[in-house]
Amino acid sequence: MQHSFPVTRTTNPKQKPDPNNLLFGTVFSDHMFEMSFNQDKGWYDGKIVPYGPIVLEPSTAVFHYAQEMFEGLKAYRSDDGRILLFRPEKNAERANVTNARMCIPEINETLMVEAIKKIVEVDQDWIPEAEGTSLYIRPFIIATDTYLGLRPSQTFKFYIILSPVGDYYKGGLSPTKILVEDKYVRAVVGGTGFAKVGGNYAASIKAQEEAIKKGYNQVLWLDGVERKYVEEIGTSNAFFKIDGEIVTSPLTGTILPGITRDSVIQLLKHWGVKVTERRFTIQDIYDANASGKLDEVFATGTAAVISPVGELCWKDRVITINNNEIGEISRKLYDAITGIQRGKIKDEFGWTVEV
């Protein structure tokens, strides 16, 4: 299926930022994708327009009932000039999982990928080429009914905006410090933990704010019922190397099914490394450290790709992981995934899509 999207070019192009001094998510490109939905037409009128304000009435549903969703992926410029996306079909697939949970109409996954490709093609000059940089792509859908009452909206807007970005963490691959969170709760089974919605992140801000005040980069979430089973690290999935085995929490409805997470699991299995999805407690992690079996901890996600963890703090008990250095597996995974994303190494999995 092929979809065509008319393009209205900006008459006031912006000055591009210094690619060597990019922060994450602070600068946005010249154009954006916009598409509408109503009950009669379905999704219609997809187009590329100049980036600018979205005009909505104060009574718009998204402001009052948070019926919305978003996705995140990146575009890369390869050494031979190609523009590459990394597994965009998985973002489209996950978007519809979120849509179903949030009572948002399903969006054709081929259409979504084609819209992503088109907006990236239009603003391809915004793709930075410096080491560690990329073009972050943020698709999102908002409910647009002007109605104060709790029911699913009947109208929606779908947008895609672009942002040239550097490293998510200022230290790049330097190991992070993580505070184990056992006071606040992010998600429970039956909730929206598996969906990519703003409410999940809004609920986590307080814990992250308190962690930063204590000198930590992020929090490690525990389960919301018993407050002992390991779940996610901030906005990322968490992996632990214990006695040669890589373990990560299973997808039981409380954590996001990360695309980088899935890529890591596939790579580890491809390399013959034992990787297991199972429940385990924070006490298990501390016991493994005490017995000298905790070799590495790292987080995975689109923004940072691989983020090694050098320190954990739980109930004021601080442990240092791998001498606060990048682990062998963390480095190998980072090099492999970023190498595939940028076309530097052979893509044996068919993960990259050329724009």
C-alpha positions in Angstrom: 0.0 0.0 0.0 1.3 3.4 -0.9 0.1 6.6 0.7 0.8 10.1 -0.6 1.1 13.1 1.7 1.0 16.7 0.3 3.9 18.9 1.5 3.6 22.6 2.4 7.1 23.9 2.8 8.0 26.5 5.4 8.8 30.0 4.2 10.9 30.6 7.3 13.5 27.8 7.7 15.2 27.7 11.1 18.9 27.8 11.7 20.2 24.4 12.4 22.0 23.8 15.8 25.7 22.9 16.2 25.8 19.1 15.8 28.6 18.9 18.3 26.6 20.5 21.1 23.2 18.9 20.8 21.0 18.3 23.9 18.2 15.8 23.9 14.8 17.0 22.7 15.3 20.7 22.8 15.4 21.7 19.1 12.8 20.8 16.4 13.0 20.7 12.7 11.2 22.8 10.1 8.2 20.6 9.4 5.7 18.2 11.1 3.2 15.5 10.0 -0.4 16.0 10.8 -3.5 13.7 10.3 -7.1 13.8 11.5 -9.6 11.2 12.6 -13.4 11.3 12.9 -16.0 8.5 13.1 -17.2 9.1 9.5 -13.9 9.3 7.6 -11.5 7.3 9.8 -7.9 8.6 9.5 -7.8 11.2 6.8 -6.0 14.3 5.4 -2.4 13.2 6.2 0.0 16.0 5.3 3.4 17.6 5.9 3.1 21.2 7.2 5.5 23.8 8.7 6.3 23.0 12.4 4.3 25.3 14.6 1.8 25.7 17.4 -1.2 23.4 17.7 -4.4 25.4 18.3 -6.9 23.7 20.6 -9.8 24.8 22.7 -9.4 24.8 26.5 -12.1 22.1 26.7 -10.2 19.7 24.5 -10.4 16.2 25.9 -6.6 15.5 26.0 -6.1 18.2 28.6 -8.7 16.8 31.0 -8.6 13.1 30.6 -5.2 12.4 29.2 -6.4 10.3 26.3 -3.2 10.2 24.2 -0.3 8.1 23.2 3.2 8.5 21.8 6.1 6.6 20.2 9.8 7.2 19.8 12.4 6.1 17.2 15.4 7.5 15.4 16.8 8.2 11.9 20.5 7.9 11.2 22.7 9.0 8.3 25.1 6.2 7.2 28.6 6.8 6.0 27.6 6.2 2.4 24.8 8.8 2.7 21.8 6.6 3.2 19.0 7.5 5.7 18.2 4.5 8.0 15.4 3.8 10.4 15.6 1.1 13.0 12.7 -1.3 13.1 10.0 1.3 12.5 7.4 -1.4 11.9 7.8 -2.4 15.6 6.9 1.1 16.7 3.8 1.0 14.5 2.9 -2.3 15.9 3.4 -1.1 19.5 1.5 2.1 18.8 -1.7 0.0 18.0 -1.2 -2.0 21.3 -1.3 1.4 23.1 -4.2 2.6 21.0 -6.3 -0.4 21.9 -5.6 0.2 25.6 -6.4 3.9 25.4 -9.5 3.6 23.2 -7.8 5.4 20.4 -8.6 4.2 16.8 -6.1 1.8 15.3 -3.9 3.4 12.7 -2.8 1.5 9.6 0.8 0.4 10.4 2.0 0.7 6.9 0.6 4.2 6.7 2.4 5.2 10.0 5.7 3.9 8.7 5.2 5.7 5.4 4.4 8.9 7.2 7.5 8.6 9.3 9.6 8.0 6.2 8.0 11.0 4.4 8.6 13.5 7.2 12.2 12.3 7.6 12.7 12.6 3.9 11.4 16.2 3.9 13.6 17.3 6.8 16.6 15.0 6.0 19.0 18.0 6.3 18.2 18.0 10.0 19.8 14.6 10.5 23.1 15.3 12.4 26.2 13.3 11.5 28.5 13.8 14.5 29.3 10.8 16.6 26.5 9.8 19.0 23.9 12.0 17.3 20.7 11.1 15.5 17.3 12.5 14.5 14.8 11.6 17.1 11.2 11.0 15.8 8.2 11.5 18.0 4.8 10.3 16.7 1.9 11.0 19.0 -1.9 11.0 19.0 -4.2 13.2 21.1 -8.0 13.2 21.7 -9.5 16.4 20.3 -13.2 16.3 21.3 -14.3 19.6 23.0 -16.3 17.9 25.8 -16.0 17.7 29.5 -17.2 14.2 30.3 -15.4 10.9 30.7 -15.9 8.9 27.5 -13.7 8.0 24.6 -13.1 10.9 22.2 -14.6 10.6 18.7 -12.0 12.9 17.1 -8.2 12.7 17.2 -5.1 14.2 15.7 -1.9 12.3 14.8 1.3 14.2 14.6 5.0 13.4 14.0 7.7 15.9 15.0 11.5 15.6 14.6 14.4 16.6 16.9 18.2 16.4 16.2 19.6 14.9 19.4 22.9 14.1 21.1 23.4 11.6 24.0 20.4 11.2 26.3 22.7 11.2 29.3 25.4 13.9 29.3 28.0 11.4 30.2 27.2 9.3 27.1 28.3 5.7 27.9 29.6 6.6 31.4 27.9 4.4 34.0 24.9 5.9 35.7 23.9 6.0 39.3 20.4 4.5 40.0 18.2 4.8 43.1 15.9 1.8 43.8 12.4 3.2 44.3 10.3 1.5 46.9 7.9 4.3 47.9 6.2 5.3 44.7 4.5 3.0 42.2 4.7 3.3 38.4 2.3 0.5 37.3 0.3 -2.6 38.3 -1.1 -5.5 36.3 -4.3 -4.3 34.6 -3.0 -0.7 34.3 -1.2 1.0 31.5 2.4 0.1 32.3 2.8 -1.8 29.0 1.4 1.2 27.0 3.4 4.2 25.9 1.3 7.0 27.4 2.2 10.2 29.1 0.4 9.3 32.3 3.0 6.6 33.0 5.8 9.2 32.8 3.9 11.9 34.7 3.5 9.4 37.6 7.2 8.8 37.6 8.4 12.4 37.7 8.2 12.8 41.5 10.4 9.7 42.1 12.9 10.9 39.5 13.0 14.4 41.0 13.8 13.0 44.5 16.4 10.7 43.0 18.2 13.6 41.3 18.2 15.6 44.5 20.1 12.7 46.1 22.7 12.6 43.3 21.2 9.8 41.2 20.5 9.8 37.5 17.3 7.6 37.5 15.2 5.2 39.5 14.8 1.5 39.4 11.2 0.6 39.8 10.0 -2.3 41.8 6.6 -4.0 41.4 3.6 -2.0 42.7 2.1 -4.8 44.9 4.9 -6.4 46.9 7.5 -3.7 46.2 10.3 -6.2 45.8 10.3 -7.5 42.2 12.6 -5.6 39.7 10.8 -4.0 36.8 12.2 -1.0 34.9 14.9 1.6 35.1 13.3 5.0 34.6 12.3 5.1 30.9 14.3 2.0 30.0 14.2 -1.8 30.4 16.7 -3.2 32.9 19.1 -6.1 32.4 21.4 -7.8 34.9 24.3 -10.2 34.2 24.5 -12.7 37.1 27.0 -15.5 37.1 27.2 -15.4 33.3 23.4 -15.3 32.7 21.6 -12.2 31.5 18.2 -11.7 33.2 15.5 -9.2 32.6 11.9 -8.8 33.8 9.2 -10.6 31.8 6.4 -8.7 29.9 3.6 -9.3 32.3 1.7 -6.0 31.6 3.6 -3.6 33.9 6.6 -2.7 31.8 7.0 -1.4 28.3 7.9 -3.9 25.6 10.9 -2.0 24.5 12.1 -2.4 20.9 15.7 -2.1 22.0 15.0 -4.6 24.7 13.8 -7.1 22.1 16.8 -6.4 19.9 19.2 -7.0 22.8 17.5 -10.3 23.6 17.8 -11.4 20.0 21.4 -10.4 19.8 22.3 -12.2 23.0 20.7 -15.4 21.8 22.4 -15.0 18.4 25.7 -14.8 20.2 25.0 -17.9 22.3 24.7 -15.9 25.6 22.1 -17.3 28.0 19.4 -14.7 28.5 16.3 -15.3 30.6 13.0 -13.4 31.1 11.9 -14.1 34.6 10.8 -12.4 37.9 13.5 -11.7 40.4 13.8 -9.5 43.4 16.0 -6.6 44.4 17.2 -8.8 47.2 18.3 -11.3 44.6 20.4 -8.6 43.0 22.0 -7.6 46.3 22.7 -11.2 47.2 24.3 -11.8 43.8 26.5 -8.8 44.4 27.5 -10.0 47.9 28.5 -13.4 46.4 30.5 -11.8 43.7 28.2 -13.0 40.9 26.7 -9.6 39.8 28.9 -8.7 36.8 26.9 -6.0 35.0 23.7 -4.0 35.0 22.5 -1.9 32.1 19.4 -0.2 30.8 18.1 -0.3 27.2 15.9 2.1 25.3 15.6 4.2 22.1 16.9 7.4 23.7 20.2 6.1 25.2 20.4 2.7 23.4 22.5 1.0 26.1 23.1 2.7 29.4 25.5 0.9 31.8 24.8 1.2 35.6 27.7 1.7 37.9 25.9 2.1 41.2 22.7 1.0 42.9 21.3 2.4 46.1 18.5 0.5 47.9 17.4 1.5 51.5 20.7 3.5 51.8 22.7 0.4 50.9 25.0 1.3 48.0 26.7 -1.2 45.8 29.2 -0.6 43.0 28.8 -2.6 39.8 31.9 -3.7 37.7 34.1 -1.1 39.4 31.8 1.6 38.0 33.1 0.8 34.5 31.3 -0.2 31.2 30.9 -4.0 31.1 31.9 -6.2 28.3 28.4 -7.2 27.3 27.1 -3.6 27.6 29.9 -2.4 25.3 29.4 -5.2 22.8 25.6 -4.6 22.6 26.1 -0.9 22.2 28.6 -1.3 19.4 26.4 -3.9 17.6 23.1 -2.0 17.8 24.6 1.4 16.9 26.7 -0.2 14.2 23.5 -1.7 12.6 21.6 1.5 13.1 24.2 3.5 11.2 24.9 1.0 8.5 28.5 0.4 9.7 28.1 -3.3 10.2 26.1 -5.9 8.4 22.4 -6.1 9.4 21.8 -9.8 9.7 18.3 -9.4 11.1 16.7 -7.1 8.5 16.2 -4.4 11.2 17.0 -1.3 9.2 14.7 0.4 6.8 16.0 2.9 4.2 14.1 6.1 3.7 
